[in-house]
Amino acid sequence: MTDRQASPTDGDLVEATDAMAIPAEVTAAIATLIRWAGDDPTREGLVDTPRRVAKAWREYCAGYGDDPARHLERVFEEVGGYDEIVLLKDIPFQSHCEHHMAPIIGKAHIAYLPRDHVVGISKLARVLHGFARRLQVQERLTAEVADCIWDNLKPQGVAVVIEASHACMTARGVRTPGVSMVTSRMMGVFRDDERSRKEVLALMGLRS
């Protein structure tokens, strides 16, 4: 079976290459962690685990090799006079918290009010994944996505709402499953105009 991993450039699967070789010290560190946890990294079921874990983390952190802003470089001005909200709703994403390196699993709603051009709708998801595939905190992730769209598309407004479950809280510590964290960033008209903010939140299926 051929090894595959996610490309940091387009989010699609690409063939792994020799240039992606995993340093020996990385697999050694993972083997040490397994041993420290109380198991034997040389037994049959774990002998390939350090390599698999390293490859998985290379994919989890692929965002470090991506500049999310580049996904917003190509814009379209022929939009038939459309000047209303553009919303991409319920975008699933995964990240890892920078404090415990535990999974963050959630969904994002990303909206903007264009000024005179729009961007391909998939690009909003690519911006999200570019920032999510790093060690993160949800507050910063929310701000980074919104700021990237604001700075590069120059729209009239940007609204980003993220809802996510954090394994560092649900699987350890207070161990409170079923809890989700909600963060938002409103910019431009969505921050300054209450009516516009209520409209975009309603489109997202959220109450203002």
Summary of the structure (lengths in Angstrom):
residues: 208
radius of gyration: 19.9
end to end distance: 49.7
largest distance: 64.4
contacts: 595
relative contact order: 0.13
helix: 40%
strand: 25%
